[in-house]
Amino acid sequence: MAAVSRSALSKSLSRLRPASNTLVNLYFVLWFCLVIIPLLVLFSFSFFETKSFVTTYTPTLNTWLSLLDSGRLTVSLRTLRIALTVTLIEFLIAFPFALWLAKGGVAKSTQAIILALLTIPFFLDLSSRIIIWRSILSENGLISHLLVESGLTSGPVDWLLYNEWAVHFGMLVTYFPTMVLPIYMAISIIDDALIQASADLGASRKDTLLRIIVPLSLPGILAGVILTLGPALAAWIEPSMLGGGFVNLLSNSVESAYSALRYPVVAALSSFVMLMLAILVVALAILARRFGSLGAVFSTLRS
Amino acid sequence: MKDKFSTTTQLGLTRRGFLQSTAVAAGAAVLGTSFAETAQAAASNVVRGYGVTTSQLKDWSIMQKSTGVSMEFTGTNNSVGVFLRDVVASQLGDDADIFVFESGTEDVLGPQGIYLKIDEKHPELTLWDRTPDEWKRSETVVDKEGVQYGVPVIGNADSFGYYPDKMDAASDGNDELSWSLMFDDEKTRGRVAYDQTWTYSIGVAALYLMGLGKIGVKDVADMTGEEAAKVVNFLIERKKAGQFRTLHTAFEEQIQLLSSGTVDVINCWEPAVRETNKSLGSDKTRYAYTKEGYFKWGHGAYIAAQAEGRGNLDNIYKVLNYYLGGEYRAIQARDRGYAGPNMDLGVQYAKENGWSAEEIENLSNTEKKVARKFAKPYTSTTTPTNSDAIEEEWQRFLNA
């Protein structure tokens, strides 16, 4: 009976195949038109120049060369450094938290409350959330006040705000949910029996973590990394409001170029970041292969 | 007048609202001639505006009562890049009748034929002849060749807010202070907030250096790359010396920095000082009169070229004329502290409409203040021809 139904299934699948091939091809054509062509246009724009709000369409390397002179290339590298640092620290904080939340025997009601709390920030405007930190971190703010009152410092503390530290901090607070939630999802669907079996077979806690939980939660980790790294590369509210203009990141630089309608500069900066991102994704994929093929990891989600 | 995060620019109709209203109008046009005719008749007393919200009345129905014309205004932010893109690439003139923006766009869009030349003899523009040249021929409304593309709406001379007691300055705020308090004074070191937008900030630094005789700049509003480089070199040196506590970007930030006492000096909009005094007590902070000069700005109202064919020009000119009149002037000065052409008409309006003596006094003071400040340089533009070079130099300052 099972054999009959299986052959029927494969027949209907094979009937579907030409149609699905067309669909896949159509998808690729669309993807090419909607994603690749705009990227190529963007890239080619970086070889033009803007003078007095008018872009002249004569090929030139001036825009790329000017990136070096104005320190904009440094901005790109700084952005990349900060985004990667934030993503890494975020992962180190979020993974244990997600593990505890999913498998730490937390009561269902507590879980629900914590998950709800994690989603609240999505409903609040980011700049309103960040500006509050200024009144907490500033030298007239809460923390400085507490430090002075408790006699731990002799005067107001002014290094909590308007520097890279503050920007890192603001971004860590902002992107915590985007890192935690996907990892939590991935860990929570791991079958408890697998973890139990690992322990029964004599694996240490560390072995179970590294050889069972981490590989199985890899889709969530990857999603978390991408959902955090992407926005972190584009962050501009945290650097503007907590960096106090001393931490110039890519988006601020793009915004400034845009104020003079310098599309070629914007294009060059974006192309550069795309390149960096492409390198990162490849590196990430290679890293992920250490834990087995990515496809196999995703297939566990289907079971 | 650059503001990226500000929620104050969110007043009025949203862009979506604007598009919906135009979609409704477009839908009406499709529905058939008779209906379209009705719609057109109904819409004939509507003028559609697009631009910065600073020029908005909180309640446009006041204008409708006075002129019979109603306004549908869609706000944009203060970024000239966004504005030029919207107007040129999105062909906003297909829907909007007038554009209101800070000075400079007429130099780019006027000669391109995107703005209509102002018909100074238009019968609805009754207040044009009595409007003083310092407003109507200002660089904010004529292009570089002197062609009249706009009607002046509001303006002010921006300087910095400060705590008089901490600067040893007269508490009435009448002292003429040097921009050295902003850039170069030992007692303000680390107690200054400087706007990080180049269009707003680089000019006043140049004025200060020119006052010292350290540099010569031909046109502060449109510095060359080399001139900007000199100013930026100075600013980088000051930044490294710890002169600036922070570089700010938004109106709300200005208020927060000043009112929390995080800084003692900040180059900001005048309303930020007003807001601060509202929370700290009147006259606690002051908006400076300066020795070297000001960031003088003005908003102009410009007619979209496409409006010429829509048969609505009479109403459009009624609105332009309204901008020059006493009612608009008095309300803008009271609500925002901004001046504009024909303040005498504003005072007259206030008297006729039973405003308090104090409010009338404030209107006169606004006029006096602006006259005193406008005597000094420089008139800003959002579209310097060397913007690319200046912006490039400014990046060096931000990255230093």
Interface residues (C-beta under 8 A of the other chain):
Chain A: E49 T50 K51 S52 F53 S66 D69 S70 G71 R72 T74 V75 S127 I131 R134 S135 S138 E139 N140 L161 Y162 I237 S240 M241 G244 G245 F246 N248 N252 S253 E255 S256 A257 Y258 S259 A260 L261 R262
Chain B: K2 K4 F5 S79 V80 G81 V82 L84 R85 V108 Y194 Q196 T197 W198 T199 F244 R245 T246 L247 H248 T249 E252 E253 Q256 S260 G261 T262 T383 T385 N386 S387 D388 I390 E391 E392 E393 W394 Q395 R396 L398 N399 A400
